[in-house]
Amino acid sequence: MRITFIGGGNMASAIISGLCKQPGQQICVVELQEDKRASLQAEFGVTVLAALPDRFAADEVVLLAVKPQALQAVCQQLAPRLHGALVVSIAAGVRLEALNRWLGSSRIVRVMPNTPAMVGKGVSGLYAAADIGEADRRTAESIMQAVGITSWLETEGGIDDITSVSGSGPAYVFYFIESMIEGACQVGFSEQEARALVLGTFEGAVELARQSPLPVATLRDNVMSKGGTTERAIARFEAEGVKAAIIAGALDCRARSVELGDLLSKDGE
């Protein structure tokens, strides 16, 4: 597979890292910053360029990994060079209709990845229009499966849905981890001890949830005993509306994703 990344930031680097573990990949990165080019070349041995190549072939993949605000200008430079190449966009918010318009091409797959891709544990949602062929779908899927699991979305609105769950979800988990570490420090553990205890607890709980056939609510109840310590903690969470706040926050996240899609998919001045 021949893949050219437009942009060499953290998410691009994560995907490149996963792809480099697979044989036979030909990877090129177009990156404006000289220090990033040098770092990518040194770490992964990929080809790096400071400017777009003059032409892409129809059997190549162009992966858009630039900031959404810069995407229209990049697409306008890409349009006369694509010559039918498959485009995979991981730029948040920019919808297919805008990409089609800016690129003059409809051979596009949108992807919403998340940051655990940086350690090979990503979750990516993919969406493509109905006329995108099975081979192109498999190609896009194989790229993202190099850094985690994938899920195809039935509608483009599903990109907003998955943003509220897995796209932004790591931040929710980090927020809870941060809170637990602070609580552990308040009862006397050092920062280092607290971090190790909390991360180990999360890892164990996630693995138990993964392996158990029981609903997570049942697993939670199994930790609790009537009148016990865990029940007291959960009662406080319920009284403070923690679950309701998490759900409301995820819905607010989705609403903001829709708003940004409206904004970022407009033509610039």
Disulfide bonds with the S-S distance in Angstrom:
none
